[in-house]
């Protein structure tokens, strides 16, 4: 018997239907986007060419998708086999985060029909961090589908194929650790070319390292977040002791992140900006208090075993990483010429909401139909 | 293509952590790029500009661009206030107080011409994943190829001068930006804006010649009569004569951000004209590509890391049934 099993219960619940309606609304809006142009539904402009479709759907969406990366790193690289029960749902979170992030890129690209040029050696620019992100994300989506395939193969009863795949999976897993390391850091590198147009609280050559570490932290945080949400929602026992141990591990990483983040600001002499009376300082502290709070709370061992506190800490961390990305690409970003402003339109927001709803809808379908969550007796 | 352009350069001290107190000491940088051998450029002298906008009209004509009338009701004439996907060149004005005198910072006004500066080390080119921004290896003109562009708009976000623009209202929109009338230059003609400029405020020439011309103006005594060349420095066009104004003693674009092939002269501070000042003398791509080359040069580091990962993962998964990625679970 597998250590994983489908969750019982019917699929068409009220939340499921509601979320499905949100997904349909998003696709209707996207219809208008493809017929009339990006300007017809978004508030994007030449001062702020990147809005929430890029920063939330892609940058934050894929950071949420780093669960598979983070857990694979723990289980297969650091050889912490005890976390193995978390692997499948983490890979699933990655699968959704990345597949939908990749899909959202198409909605945002101004000349999406020429997407294939990214794969043509005659066109690609090897100096471009954007190329690195694009190719790596594409490759990682494929890797995630292969990593997740045992769940399908088990369901389909294709034991033979599953076994053959099993012999190659060590290579796929290794790729699955390398690729996110590359593109999550490159998502930070992208902002280095903004130079003086990115506020000093965020502009640093350590952006790739900070983006990588914060993506890992978000990937780790997704695991207790998702697991506890599933245990509340499906009334099943959660893997609390395991999650508590995982929380201990990522608290150390969080400490490392904070030392580098603040050390860098101090070394660059930008700390004064954090105490200025302006929007940037507020945004900075909002971001960093959400990083610091879970660090302080989770340092205490008993807090890590408290489901509510662990859930709140994970949520805080996810928000912190999200705000870090929004601050780097929208709040702390200055257009080259004055006079531009950006706040997402309602339609733009509804597309983002729709994409995240789609993620939940797909999650519900998959965990109810496929062996993904750890085998557990109903609580 | 990018392989040719790509100068694989020594990376100096490759310590990411060593970002020193003094700005970029210890920064990982690729070496600055140098001016192409036959670099052509433009000298825009704000003091000579009379704001007639003949250059804007000529630009639209030369590039086949539609007018952008103000207001929806009675579109009368082309009146863009900023460059757009359909406007590659625009004259703007700096105004202070009662604007009583031209080229004076206080209670004065001054004109400014905005279009691509054709950087020596352009951010748009470094940013573009599919080489849709191309710098001519001989003339250094930066132009756009819509046929490879995917519309990611990183060039817009990345340009320190806010030049590339996207046609947001077109479902099949493209990036719009000045390509220094490369189609006219190919026929031996002068870029449209310089060609029509009545006072020589926009002057075309080789970057070398333009720099000499600019410094001649800076060295001349304010108030003295001066013969300002018009249109194209290499042609013998009738000049424009006038008095030397009280120039800011600086040619903008000689050094800023690694240098630009379009350079500016002005009698009001350059920041009043919307140009970024207090910027480094290297282009920001030197920073970004410094990181990229350190991590990805010849893919050595990624391949080494992958090899290490493969070894570790294989060791950690072999012989363990119940491993997700061993087939054990299917059997147990």
Contacts between the chains, C-beta under 8 A, distances in Angstrom:
chain1	res1	chain2	res2	distance
A	1	B	332	7.0
A	2	B	329	5.3
A	2	B	330	7.3
A	2	B	332	7.9
A	3	B	322	6.7
A	3	B	329	6.3
A	4	B	329	8.0
A	34	B	171	6.3
A	35	B	171	6.0
A	36	B	169	7.7
A	36	B	171	5.9
A	37	B	167	7.5
A	37	B	168	6.0
A	37	B	169	5.1
A	37	B	170	5.1
A	37	B	171	4.5
A	37	B	173	5.9
A	38	B	166	7.8
A	38	B	168	5.1
A	38	B	173	7.1
A	39	B	168	3.2
A	39	B	169	4.3
A	40	B	169	7.0
A	42	B	168	7.8
A	44	B	168	6.2
A	45	B	168	6.8
A	46	B	82	7.7
A	46	B	84	7.0
A	46	B	85	7.9
A	46	B	156	6.0
A	46	B	162	7.3
A	46	B	165	4.6
A	46	B	166	6.5
A	46	B	168	7.7
A	47	B	162	7.3
A	49	B	153	3.8
A	49	B	156	4.0
A	49	B	157	5.1
A	49	B	166	6.5
A	50	B	153	6.6
A	50	B	157	5.6
A	75	B	316	7.9
A	75	B	324	7.7
A	76	B	312	7.5
A	76	B	313	4.6
A	76	B	316	5.3
A	76	B	317	6.3
A	76	B	325	7.5
A	77	B	309	6.6
A	77	B	312	5.5
A	77	B	313	6.5
A	77	B	316	7.3
A	79	B	312	7.8
A	79	B	316	4.5
A	81	B	316	7.9
A	81	B	320	7.0
A	81	B	323	7.8
A	84	B	322	7.1
A	84	B	323	7.1
A	84	B	324	6.3
A	87	B	324	4.7
A	88	B	324	6.7
A	109	B	150	5.4
A	109	B	151	4.7
A	109	B	152	6.0
A	110	B	149	7.7
A	110	B	150	7.6
A	110	B	151	2.4
A	110	B	152	7.4
A	110	B	153	6.2
A	110	B	166	5.5
A	110	B	173	5.4
A	110	B	174	7.6
A	110	B	175	7.8
A	111	B	146	7.5
A	111	B	149	5.2
A	111	B	150	5.3
A	111	B	151	3.5
A	111	B	172	7.6
A	111	B	173	7.5
A	111	B	174	6.8
A	112	B	150	7.0
A	112	B	151	6.7
A	114	B	130	7.8
A	114	B	147	7.3
A	114	B	148	6.6
A	114	B	149	6.5
A	114	B	150	5.3
A	114	B	151	7.7
A	115	B	150	5.6
A	117	B	130	4.4
A	117	B	148	4.6
A	117	B	149	8.0
A	117	B	150	6.2
A	118	B	129	6.1
A	118	B	130	6.0
A	118	B	150	6.6
A	120	B	130	7.8
A	122	B	1	6.5
A	123	B	1	7.4
A	123	B	130	4.5
A	123	B	131	5.2
A	123	B	132	7.9
A	123	B	148	4.7
A	124	B	2	6.7
A	124	B	129	6.7
A	124	B	130	6.3
A	124	B	131	7.0
A	125	B	1	7.9
A	125	B	2	4.2
A	125	B	125	7.7
A	125	B	126	7.9
A	125	B	128	5.7
A	125	B	129	5.9
A	125	B	130	6.6
A	125	B	131	4.7
A	126	B	2	5.2
A	126	B	3	6.6
A	126	B	6	5.9
A	126	B	296	7.8
A	127	B	2	6.2
A	127	B	5	7.9
A	127	B	6	5.9
A	127	B	126	5.5
A	127	B	285	7.4
A	127	B	289	5.1
A	127	B	292	6.3
A	127	B	293	7.9
A	128	B	2	8.0
A	128	B	126	6.6
A	128	B	127	6.1
A	128	B	128	6.0
A	128	B	129	4.5
A	128	B	154	7.9
A	128	B	292	8.0
A	129	B	127	7.7
A	129	B	288	6.1
A	129	B	291	7.8
A	129	B	292	5.8
A	130	B	127	6.2
A	130	B	128	7.4
A	130	B	129	4.2
A	130	B	152	6.1
A	130	B	154	5.0
A	131	B	129	3.7
A	131	B	130	7.4
A	132	B	292	7.0
A	132	B	296	6.8
A	134	B	129	5.6
A	147	B	325	7.6
A	150	B	324	6.7
A	150	B	325	7.5
A	150	B	329	7.6
A	150	B	330	7.6
A	153	B	330	7.9
A	154	B	329	7.9
A	154	B	330	6.3
A	159	B	327	7.8
A	159	B	330	5.0
A	159	B	331	7.7
A	162	B	327	5.7
A	162	B	330	5.0
A	163	B	327	3.7
A	163	B	330	6.5
A	163	B	331	7.9
A	164	B	327	7.9
A	165	B	327	7.6
A	166	B	325	6.1
A	166	B	326	5.2
A	166	B	327	3.3
A	166	B	328	7.7
A	166	B	330	7.8
A	167	B	327	7.4
A	169	B	317	7.6
A	169	B	325	3.5
A	169	B	326	7.6
A	170	B	310	6.6
A	170	B	313	4.7
A	170	B	314	4.4
A	170	B	317	5.3
A	170	B	318	7.7
A	170	B	325	6.6
A	171	B	310	5.9
A	171	B	313	7.9
A	172	B	325	7.5
A	173	B	313	4.9
A	173	B	317	7.5
A	173	B	325	5.6
A	174	B	306	6.0
A	174	B	309	3.7
A	174	B	310	4.3
A	174	B	312	7.8
A	174	B	313	4.8
A	174	B	314	8.0
A	175	B	306	6.9
A	175	B	309	7.9
A	177	B	309	5.3
A	177	B	313	7.6
A	178	B	302	6.4
A	178	B	305	5.7
A	178	B	306	5.0
A	178	B	309	5.8
A	181	B	305	7.4
A	182	B	295	7.8
A	182	B	302	6.3
A	185	B	295	7.6
A	186	B	292	7.9
A	189	B	288	6.1
A	189	B	291	5.3
A	189	B	292	6.6
A	190	B	154	7.1
A	190	B	288	8.0
A	192	B	284	7.0
A	192	B	287	5.2
A	192	B	288	4.6
A	192	B	291	6.5
A	193	B	123	5.2
A	193	B	126	6.5
A	193	B	127	6.0
A	193	B	158	4.7
A	193	B	284	4.8
A	193	B	285	6.1
A	193	B	287	7.2
A	193	B	288	4.4
A	194	B	157	7.1
A	194	B	158	6.9
A	194	B	284	7.3
A	195	B	160	6.1
A	195	B	257	7.8
A	195	B	279	7.1
A	195	B	280	7.5
A	195	B	284	4.0
A	195	B	287	7.4
A	196	B	160	7.8
A	196	B	276	6.6
A	196	B	278	7.7
A	196	B	279	6.0
A	197	B	160	6.8
A	204	B	19	7.0
A	205	B	16	6.4
A	205	B	19	5.9
A	205	B	27	5.6
A	205	B	28	6.2
A	205	B	287	6.3
A	205	B	290	7.7
A	205	B	291	6.4
A	206	B	16	6.5
A	206	B	17	7.9
A	206	B	19	7.1
A	208	B	291	6.0
A	208	B	295	7.7
A	209	B	16	6.8
A	264	B	19	7.1
A	267	B	19	6.2
A	267	B	20	7.6
A	267	B	21	6.5
A	268	B	19	6.5
A	268	B	21	7.8
A	269	B	21	6.4
A	333	B	157	7.7
A	335	B	162	6.0
A	336	B	159	6.2
A	336	B	160	5.9
A	336	B	161	5.5
A	336	B	162	3.0
A	336	B	163	7.8
A	336	B	276	7.2
A	337	B	82	6.9
A	337	B	114	7.9
A	337	B	162	4.3
A	337	B	274	5.8
A	338	B	274	7.5
A	339	B	82	7.5
